[in-house]
C-alpha cells in the first residue's frame, strides 16, 4: 500500500490559513483530502463546513473531502483515519494538518519519523507556512513561535502583500530569506494558490537537490570577502542593523534568533569523523536545530550522500552518482535558533579529509 502524503499547514493567527484551507477543501481539484484541525482556535473553518455534533468529529464532505478536529493525540487521530481507510470506511488520498497559530511545527513533524506505525502509513511531504505581510514585523519581533514556523517551512506563502508598501514586502522577504534560505516565497491573495504549489513538494525527501535562495548565497559570499572579521550577521555587535546595511540597500533593525548559514567545501568528508561530529552537535543543539540538509562529497563513495534532519532526528542516504566532470563538493544548510555558527564551521572543517 502506498504511503499517504501529509502536508502541515502553519502560520500565525490571521495569516490566512483558513482561507487557504477552505479553498483546498472546496475547489474541484478531484483529490480526496482529509483535513485535521489541530484544536480549534478563534479562526476555525466555518461551521457550514464543520458540524461538530458527530461523535467522532469526522465529517465527510460532499466533494469527498473529510474534516476532523482533534483535541487529543495527533497519533491516535492519524491511526484512526488510516484504519478507517484500510477498512474502506473512509476514502481519502492525502492529509492536511492545520496547526494552531501558536504551534511549533517541530513535534508535529517528528511524529512522522519517530512513530513506526505512523511512518509505515504516512509520508510527511512538506511544511507550509503562511506569513501575514501586514502584521509580520511585529509577530516576528515578538513571538518566537512565528520565527520557528518560518524556520521550519519548505514553502512560505505571504498573504496581504496588497496592504503594505512594496519596500516593506521587500524588507520582509529579505528577512525571511535570512531566516530560511531554502524555502521559496510566494505572495498569495485570498488563499488563491494552485494545488500544485501546495502538494507533493517533497520537502522531506532525501533528494540530491539543495535549493538555497541565490541572493542569500551571494550575500553570504559578499560578506565573506568584504568583512572577514565580521561575517557573523552582526552577532558580536550591539547594532544588528549594521551587518546588513551594505546589502540590497535595506536597513534592517532586527537580529532574529532564527538564522541560517551555509557550509560549503570542495574537500571530501571523512564519514566516521562527520558522523561523530553531527551526532555530537545534534545531541547538544538538537532542540534548537529546526531544519538542516546537505548534499555531501564523502570519501570512499562515488555517490552523493544526502542527509537532513529536524531537531534531533537525522537521516541520510546514498544519492545519485557524481556525474563525469561534475565538481565534487559539499553543501549544507543549517536553520536554527541561535546556533553557534563558528563551532559548526570549525567542527565541520575538522571532518574534512
Beta strands, then each sheet from edge to edge (+ up, - down):
strand 1: 4-11
strand 2: 33-38
strand 3: 58-60
strand 4: 66-70
strand 5: 94-98
strand 6: 122-132
strand 7: 155-159
strand 8: 184-188
strand 9: 258-265
strand 10: 289-296
strand 11: 303-310
strand 12: 313-321
strand 13: 330-337
sheet 1: 3+ 4- 2- 5- 1- 6- 7- 8-
sheet 2: 9+ 13- 10+ 11- 12+
end
